[in-house]
Amino acid sequence: MIFRLGDFHFPDDPARLYPDTPGRPWVLEVGFGDGRFWPHFAPTFPVTPNYLGVELSGVSLLKAHRRLSAAGLGSGILTKLPADVLVREVIPHGALDVIVVNFPDPWPKDEHTDHRLLRVPFFQLAASRLKPGGAILLTTDHDEYFEFAVQQAHASGVMSVQTGEPPAAALETKYALKWRDLGLDVNHARFTPTAHAPVPHGDVRPYPEDEPTVPHAVLTLPDTFTPTDFDKVTIRMPQSTTTIILLDLYGSLRRDGWVTLAHVIEGELTQEVLIGITGREDGTHLVRLAKFGGPIITPGVKAAVGAVTQWLESLGAVVKHRGY
Ligand SMILES: C[S@@+](CC[C@H](N)C(=O)[O-])C[C@H]1O[C@@H](n2cnc3c(N)ncnc32)[C@H](O)[C@@H]1O
């Protein structure tokens, strides 16, 4: 199954995600590529665990989906997201048995090490989402990244490190085969949590069914309000990693109103959202996050609704109610 971010709950419940197999072990694979690992790894368990795979590449997502379906593993959930967003917002505390990372992107240049996944913050996050006795399994051809990851695990203060042989399935992935053909060695480590320092979930929720809690504002536009041009607006939120860019404004041919296209960047998570400005029967206008595109409601998305409202205020609108 393919899940979009908006299909999850925050945090989610494995019993909701895998209603036919609740209580089975739960395996997360980060960066599953074309999906060759799971069909080799799943049969090594007495019963097939519940599987969640996270990948940044949409092409890989589709290839892996086909491969898992053909292998009878179609109940596994695949999603296209940055791994740390999924782990932080979707996975409950102490819920995962195994996190598998095979051949992660090494980001070899010194100035790019910040892009590496296996750094102190991820180890601390993973330790809080793994069950007692759970583990991260890392297999990589990249010696320098391997040493870096081991050093970061120690520096996290929450992981013990055991090196050894990788599971056989990790040597069957696309990248493993590439390195094997070149006759190169791989490194393997098992990182086991030694402490449980809970890393909190964020202020994130799905698009709500109940209308009043969708971020919105009600305002009166000036009589003369007929926008003829629109300049891109960029807002960097102080003391956070959030940037909101109001990219464009479109007039609706069907209703009295407009739609703003906004780009909301919050750390690793980027969402493109639409914010409607729609006329109401009483002459006021409703500024409201649209459901289109399956947005999730984050502090940045609420702030984007606020940014559209403030832009309208700067043009003379009078706000009657703020719900963001
Ligand atoms: C070198 S490839 C390895 C793919 C596969 N594991 C294999 O062994 O064939 C690394 C993969 O990780 C994915 N990736 C990189 N950063 C990621 C992140 N933050 N979250 C999820 N996937 C990521 C990339 O899109 C890429 O497919």
The ligand as a MOL file (V3000), in Angstrom:
LIG
                    3D

  0  0  0     0  0            999 V3000
M  V30 BEGIN CTAB
M  V30 COUNTS 27 29 0 0 0
M  V30 BEGIN ATOM
M  V30 1 C 22.1850 4.7100 -2.0550 0
M  V30 2 S 20.5000 4.4510 -2.1390 0 CHG=1
M  V30 3 C 20.2780 2.8290 -1.4440 0
M  V30 4 C 18.9410 2.2140 -1.8090 0
M  V30 5 C 18.6930 0.8010 -1.2360 0
M  V30 6 N 18.6710 0.8110 0.2010 0
M  V30 7 C 19.7370 -0.1590 -1.7600 0
M  V30 8 O 20.5170 -0.6520 -0.9320 0
M  V30 9 O 19.7030 -0.4570 -2.9670 0 CHG=-1
M  V30 10 C 19.8970 5.4930 -0.8220 0
M  V30 11 C 18.3990 5.6970 -0.8780 0
M  V30 12 O 17.9800 6.4100 0.2850 0
M  V30 13 C 16.9990 7.3480 -0.1040 0
M  V30 14 N 17.0320 8.4210 0.8970 0
M  V30 15 C 18.0270 9.3250 1.0680 0
M  V30 16 N 17.7360 10.1470 2.1030 0
M  V30 17 C 16.5370 9.7410 2.5860 0
M  V30 18 C 15.6950 10.2060 3.6320 0
M  V30 19 N 16.0320 11.2570 4.3870 0
M  V30 20 N 14.5330 9.5670 3.8420 0
M  V30 21 C 14.1690 8.5150 3.0740 0
M  V30 22 N 14.9320 8.0290 2.0710 0
M  V30 23 C 16.0970 8.6300 1.8240 0
M  V30 24 C 17.4030 7.7780 -1.4850 0
M  V30 25 O 16.3140 8.3020 -2.2280 0
M  V30 26 C 17.9440 6.4920 -2.0860 0
M  V30 27 O 16.9630 5.7530 -2.7680 0
M  V30 END ATOM
M  V30 BEGIN BOND
M  V30 1 1 1 2
M  V30 2 1 2 3
M  V30 3 1 2 10
M  V30 4 1 3 4
M  V30 5 1 4 5
M  V30 6 1 5 6
M  V30 7 1 5 7
M  V30 8 2 7 8
M  V30 9 1 7 9
M  V30 10 1 10 11
M  V30 11 1 11 12
M  V30 12 1 11 26
M  V30 13 1 12 13
M  V30 14 1 13 14
M  V30 15 1 13 24
M  V30 16 1 14 15
M  V30 17 1 14 23
M  V30 18 2 15 16
M  V30 19 1 16 17
M  V30 20 1 17 18
M  V30 21 2 17 23
M  V30 22 1 18 19
M  V30 23 2 18 20
M  V30 24 1 20 21
M  V30 25 2 21 22
M  V30 26 1 22 23
M  V30 27 1 24 25
M  V30 28 1 24 26
M  V30 29 1 26 27
M  V30 END BOND
M  V30 END CTAB
M  END
